[in-house]
Amino acid sequence: MIFYDHPKFNFKLGAIFRDKYLVRAGSLLLDENETGFMPTVYWDANLNYYFSDHWKLKFSAFNLSNEQERQYSNSTLRAYNSTTSGRTYYLGLSYQY
């Protein structure tokens, strides 16, 4: 994680890594001895700007690299399914009293 913190402004950039993992080992199908997912890395960012002691502007972004979840079938890592959730952005203004 990389971050910068200042009384008027802060920023955070982080990555989440998940290694390859099995969903199922063994199968009734002859050509599918295991199924699982390939490794993924998700990058997220968060930015806050403080206008005053009460007002804050917040921006968050998730999955900046538009990472795919790739599922495989068989120990030869045959492609089975691919899902992309896309990037997500949030912008907000808050008041704290």
C-alpha positions in Angstrom: 0.0 0.0 0.0 1.2 3.5 -0.8 -0.3 6.4 1.0 0.1 10.2 1.6 -1.5 11.9 4.6 -1.9 15.7 5.1 -4.4 17.6 7.2 -6.2 18.8 4.0 -5.6 15.9 1.7 -4.9 12.2 1.8 -4.4 9.5 -0.8 -4.1 5.7 -0.7 -3.2 3.2 -3.4 -3.4 -0.5 -2.7 -3.3 -3.9 -4.4 -4.9 -7.1 -3.4 -3.4 -10.3 -4.6 -5.0 -13.7 -4.7 -3.0 -16.7 -5.9 -4.3 -19.6 -8.0 -6.7 -21.7 -6.1 -8.8 -24.9 -6.5 -12.5 -25.0 -6.4 -12.9 -28.7 -6.9 -10.4 -31.6 -7.2 -11.6 -34.8 -8.8 -14.6 -35.2 -11.0 -16.9 -37.7 -12.7 -15.8 -36.4 -16.0 -12.7 -38.0 -17.6 -11.2 -34.8 -19.0 -11.7 -32.7 -15.8 -9.6 -33.7 -12.9 -9.8 -30.3 -11.2 -11.3 -26.8 -11.6 -10.1 -23.5 -10.1 -9.2 -19.9 -10.7 -6.0 -18.2 -11.9 -4.2 -15.6 -9.9 -5.6 -12.0 -9.7 -4.4 -8.6 -8.6 -6.9 -5.8 -7.9 -5.7 -2.2 -7.6 -7.8 0.3 -5.7 -7.4 4.0 -4.9 -8.9 6.4 -2.4 -8.6 10.2 -2.3 -10.0 12.6 0.3 -10.0 16.4 0.3 -11.0 18.4 3.4 -12.6 21.8 2.6 -12.9 22.6 6.3 -13.3 20.9 9.6 -16.8 19.8 8.5 -16.8 19.2 4.7 -15.0 16.4 2.9 -14.9 15.4 -0.8 -14.2 11.7 -1.3 -13.2 9.8 -4.5 -12.7 6.0 -4.6 -11.8 3.8 -7.5 -11.9 0.0 -7.4 -10.4 -2.6 -9.9 -8.3 0.1 -11.7 -6.6 -2.5 -13.9 -9.9 -4.0 -14.9 -8.8 -7.4 -13.7 -10.5 -10.6 -15.1 -11.3 -13.6 -13.0 -10.3 -16.6 -15.2 -11.6 -20.0 -14.3 -9.8 -23.1 -15.6 -10.8 -26.7 -16.0 -8.3 -29.6 -15.8 -4.8 -29.6 -14.6 -3.6 -28.4 -18.0 -5.3 -25.0 -17.1 -7.8 -25.2 -20.0 -9.8 -22.0 -20.1 -13.3 -22.6 -18.8 -14.8 -19.1 -17.9 -13.8 -15.5 -17.7 -15.6 -12.8 -15.8 -14.8 -9.1 -15.8 -16.6 -6.9 -13.2 -15.1 -3.7 -14.6 -13.9 -0.6 -12.8 -16.0 1.1 -10.2 -15.9 4.8 -9.2 -17.5 6.6 -6.3 -17.6 10.3 -5.7 -19.1 11.8 -2.5 -19.4 14.9 -0.4 -19.9 14.6 3.3 -20.6 16.9 6.2 -19.5 16.0 9.7 -20.6 17.9 12.8 
